[in-house]
């Protein structure tokens, strides 16, 4: 059995383009095709990007919209 799921991503992290976010707030590592879980560290909620913890307040400041590339066809 094969099940495929498609997500539409809107946001990415500035210096780490492999981490993308959907409108629903799901964080996806596009290099490894995995969904990241929110982590709690010392009572602060955030994500682990490249083995370093980033709280949600920091993540929101380093997010940027994905630029749309126009294709010739």
C-alpha positions in Angstrom: 0.0 0.0 0.0 1.3 3.5 -0.9 -0.1 6.6 0.6 1.1 10.1 -0.5 0.4 13.4 1.3 1.0 16.8 -0.3 1.6 20.0 1.6 1.6 23.5 0.3 4.5 25.4 2.0 4.5 29.2 2.4 7.3 30.1 4.8 11.0 29.1 5.1 13.8 29.8 7.6 16.2 32.5 6.2 19.6 30.8 6.4 18.2 27.2 6.5 16.1 26.8 3.4 15.5 23.1 4.0 13.0 23.9 6.8 9.6 25.0 5.5 6.3 25.8 7.1 2.7 25.3 5.9 -0.2 27.6 6.5 -1.4 25.2 9.2 1.9 25.6 11.0 3.4 22.2 10.2 7.2 22.4 10.0 8.8 20.1 7.3 12.4 19.3 6.6 12.4 19.2 2.8 15.9 17.6 2.6 14.9 14.5 4.6 11.1 14.7 3.9 10.2 14.6 7.6 7.8 16.5 9.8 9.4 18.2 12.8 7.8 18.1 16.2 7.5 21.0 18.6 9.9 20.5 21.5 9.7 21.8 25.1 13.0 22.9 26.7 12.9 24.4 30.2 9.3 25.4 29.7 9.9 27.1 26.3 8.3 25.6 23.2 10.2 25.6 19.9 11.9 23.5 17.3 15.3 21.8 16.9 17.0 23.0 13.7 20.3 21.4 12.9 20.6 20.1 16.4 20.1 23.6 17.9 17.0 24.7 19.8 15.1 27.7 18.6 12.1 29.0 20.6 9.0 30.0 18.7 9.6 33.7 19.4 12.9 33.4 17.6 11.5 31.2 14.8 8.9 33.8 13.9 11.5 36.5 13.5 13.7 34.4 11.1 10.9 33.2 8.9 10.5 34.6 5.4 8.0 34.0 2.6 9.1 31.7 -0.2 9.8 33.6 -3.4 7.8 32.4 -6.4 10.0 31.5 -9.4 8.4 32.2 -12.7 8.8 29.3 -15.2 9.1 30.0 -19.0 6.2 27.6 -19.8 
